[in-house]
Amino acid sequence: MKARNFVNATGPSAPHQQPCVYGIHPVSEWLRACPVRLRTVHYEPRSAHRLAELLRRAESVGVAARPSDERALAAMAGTPHHQGVVASAAPFPYGEPDALSTTTAQLLLAADQLQDPHNLGALLRTAEAVGAGGVITPKDNSVPVTATVEAAAAGAAALIPVYRVTNLTRTLQAVKKRGYWIVGLMAHGGIDLFQFSAPDRVILVVGGETGMRPLVARQCDFAVSIPMFGRVESLNASVAAAIIAYELRRQWWVA
């Protein structure tokens, strides 16, 4: 993985907390992908056997490991659900938006107004699993990449670029000029996903819990909907994005 740049990193944390990464998979992936982000790995001594591989890797890349009690770990993570390991860290390193002007990825994901950290984390995990070239989010009215997001992403946040942009509409317009087609996920009224023919290069745009803003929706070349066969009206945003992303991949694979 290309080294991350921390000079202009502005990744956030809760006001009362220092930036951190918690959970076995997130900490392990940063140790593999970019250990320079991590300052110190704090671990619960009773979990040392379960964390043996992680601790060996930390030692091998020069990241200090210190035993800490449960209360201290929970205070650092802001949650008791830390799996016995919390790493103090530099702020999350977002990708430089200018990199979007040279990307050759066949698939990018964009999330508009996604405010649930678990939804964003799941979306990052999906994007990495499906081989997307990155995830684009706006700075306003969208959750940033927090420790909670990273935990939900189960390590994927260390593996896929996340671009946090000032103006999502302008970003979509700029990337569209490079040959991308903008496909928007709509709860209702779009082309049936299973009757949709995927263009060669796609930015898949997913709205958040309150939907996609009209100005963003107007940038979409296609509106696509997932058919519902039960009584629920729609799917969780990250689940819906996974279904569409894999359908796009399936079409590209068989083309």
Secondary structure, DSSP 8 states (H G I E B T S, - for coil): ------TT------TTS--EEESHHHHHHHHHH-GGGEEEEEE-GGGTTTTHHHHHHHHHTT-EEEE--HHHHHHHHTSS-STTEEEEE-------GGGGGT---SEEEEEES---HHHHHHHHHHHHHTT-S-EEEESSSS----HHHHHHHTTGGGTS-EEEES-HHHHHHHHHTTT-EEEEE-SSSSEEGGG----SSEEEEEEBTTB--HHHHTT-SEEEE----SS-S---HHHHHHHHHHHHHHHHHH-
